[in-house]
């Protein structure tokens, strides 16, 4: 996978998240510096809210109006999630940011903490004020150490400038934020496994209910949101929730960062309005590389269903648009495949990922993911049988919906969708012991 060092920006957005990063990058060697962020009006909304003692209910209403939905993959309405936090609680409440993006093809959140960490800090500080949290954690994926260090430096800047700590802006509001370095486990992207890891335990999902809003970090009320979700908050409060909603489409407000990788000329992160046609986003990424033809796209990361070219070409990049086309938005991790791609060997690689990343807590996932991988490997090794396709479908259906967290369903989705859309390739591989596409 290749990733541009600077974010890619479309002309559609003039004052949005990526634009802020680009403006700051052009004016200083350190694009994530506090000085540059303040020049762009950074922390102004946080200071206004705290000093003016803006009502928490008014902030939540604005976030609901914005139509912002969780940008980590689940797509749950952010404002509604905030309203679940108990307003009156005699004790410490916590705030958690999920920057543990470990799914293949996902690399947007690390760009936020790399290029504009202060917008994330401000968004979390506003959320903390709104929800009455005194302590926050940003859980950062274990394989991006350099970005973790950048965020630590930004936290130090914010503390010294009086944006984090005790009695902020001369009021009685106190909030501090800490970075937590994970160890690269995909399962810790699940919010309750992440909480377990913060507490120093093995990263395994908890049964729900209770949900984190009532029983989260150290058993206290906790709000968990994705990096991009929190980073969207300052813009929403500066320009208004309706302005953010108007950037998108019905039920999919605002803009969205898409991590585009695979067989395109210009892989990278692109921020576009929700509802942007897929073909427009593909054009921004330079189109299919080497003059080849589009074969398939995984629109939101491997936990979302693969889509053949015929299905994706007419789709729009939003929750409803992709759902109608037969997949889902996920985290916006778009993996593009050209006509030289063997779907059988691709599925083998994806199934191995889910097999390796299963935490092993639930029997259907622990045993099923390994079984799926071994069957697909058998096909690739030239020892497959026609009944293996029905077996793979049966195993996947028995994993999905039978686990504590969504990893089981995520592991089943690519198997079911690959076989559904590209069954002739699997049958050919079984019959001839080699790929229909590559001849190997």
Phi, psi and omega in degrees: 000139179245141181225127178295144180289331177250146182291152177267133184237133175272162179282000184287336189238126184257335185226027188262185189307307183293324179300319177301318180295321183290318178299317180291326181294332184278349188246000182199152178295333178253096185295344181258018185288152178297320181304313181291322180294320179294326177300330181270010180091014181297141180072358179295319180292320178298313180297318180299314183297316182289312184289327179275356180053050179298138182293138179300323181296327179291321179294315180298321177300319180295320179293322176296318180298327183295337183074015179296127176241152185311124186270008180270350178138324183285328178073024180282138181303124186295314180299321178294319179298319178297326182289346178284339181293131180298126184288321181246106182220125183274082181160182182283134171248153186238157176235134181230134174254131181263094175253025180268064181276105183241005182278141179307135178087001183253118181209027181279319186294325179293332177290327178295312181285343178278317188258335182211061184296332184288333176292325175293316180299316180296318179299319178291323179294320177296317178297320179297316178299315183296320187262357179076028179271143180254341183226138179228153177229137170250109182272111188253135182306139189289350184258012178234062186300319181300319179291326175300316180295322177298318181292321176300319178296320179294321177298319179297318177299315183295321178295313182296331180274356177086021178265348174226147177127209185267146173046060185293134179057031178076016178253183178267011179277128181234134177205131174231152187231138183231148175267138177240126182266119177281190182234023174085013180277121180301324183298335181285359169285343173283131194300323182281330174293322176298317179297317177302319180294319177301323180283359178088014180260174174295134183287089176229141181298149175264157170292143176230136358289168003286150179270160182305331181300335178249332182214091183241239181298126181053030177076012182253160178304132186218136173255131179240125175225162177285158180305309182296327179297308180298320183293343179279341188297313181303319179295318180300317183283336176284317186255348179100145182299323182293325179296321178292315179301320183292341176291335183252214179232175180305130178071005177213076185284155169082201177251170181215139173275127177246127174270109183256121180222179180098218189272062175235160182287327184229076177295149180162189178263132181232130175258120181227163176292141173302136182095000177297133178300144179304319184296330177290318178294320178297322179295320177301325180277012175088002181076182181291134185289160173058022177070018182275184184249143177293133178249312184201162179219135166262108192283334186226022186104159185302343177281358174252155186292137176292147181236128175291162182306321182298332181271324187275332187300329180262006185273158173251151185271082176202172186301309184288321182300315180285328177296316179295330182277352175109014177216210179207163185287324182056223179268007181077031182262090190270113179255117186259133181237132179269184187286000176265001184280130172271117184287336180289310179290330176296315178295325177301315180295318180293319181294327177294321178301309182293325176298314181291328187266354175298133181285344177086004183288322183256130183302314181303321181283312182302312182276322184292318181296322177292322179295315179301313181299317182294324179292316180293321177298323178297320178296314181295329178282001177085015183243018183285160177233152182303324180292348178297329181293319176290326178295316178299318178296317181295315179299314183297319178295332179274348172275312186300129178079006183237027180230162181296317181246185186273002181297324179299314178294322178298322180289328182282329186302310180296324180299309182295318184284323178296314181292322180299313187269338186229036182303319179304326178294321179291319179296319179297317180300320180292318183287324187248351179070020178205168185283140174295332186269308185267341182076012181242000000 
